[in-house]
Amino acid sequence: MPAVELAYPFTGPWMVQNSPADRVPSHGTRLFATSYAIDFTPVDGSGRSARITLASLFRAQPPELFAGFGRAVTAPVSGVVRAARDGEPDHAAFRGFPSIGYAATQARRVREGWPALAGNHVIIEFSGVFIALCHLKRGSVCVEPGQRVGCGEPVGRCGNSGNSTEPHLHVQAMDLADPGRASALPVSFPDGLPRNGSVVHG
């Protein structure tokens, strides 16, 4: 199956996490068409998403402390918006020991379905393929269903809504608009599929 070629949906440096270049299913499950999903975490010039302190190892942190919270997210293809959800809260970020407790609540979010996992999101269709951009910042989604968007046009901003331990962008390709019924499609980017831990520049 040929990979769906996407442009990077952002500018600046972002770290690659949960890449299907390292593992398929990349997120450890085939639920909700996430087999080939990839996470991008915005980082600063030093390659860090946020400063690690003693406090961050023991307490949840406001998402505003992270370098990329609110960074622009753009359409990785030209197409038509098929879904746009906004209004979900950006919750605290969980690193260190707090992430253990947060992970224990993931099963509940899975039972609640796609909206609880994706948070604020946009789905764009092009040529029968559906691209989902998830965990957007509340109040930042600037497109609506039925709207045509060009590749590189803004659709929202990086947030920490849904199933997210720190501000990042989850990207996946599907053969249907409904992630509950869709099959995952592999993706690729201009320089190929980046691996976990690498930093890409959009």
Secondary structure, DSSP 8 states (H G I E B T S, - for coil): ---EE---SSSSEEEEES-TTT-SSTTS--GGG-TT-EEEEE--TTS-SS---HHHHHS-B-GGGSTTTT-EEE-SS-EEEEEEE-------B--STHHHHHHTTHHHHHHH-HHHHH-EEEEEEETTEEEEEEEE-TT-----TT-EE-TT-EEEEB---SS-SSS-EEEEEESSS-TTT--EE-EE-TT----TT-EEE-
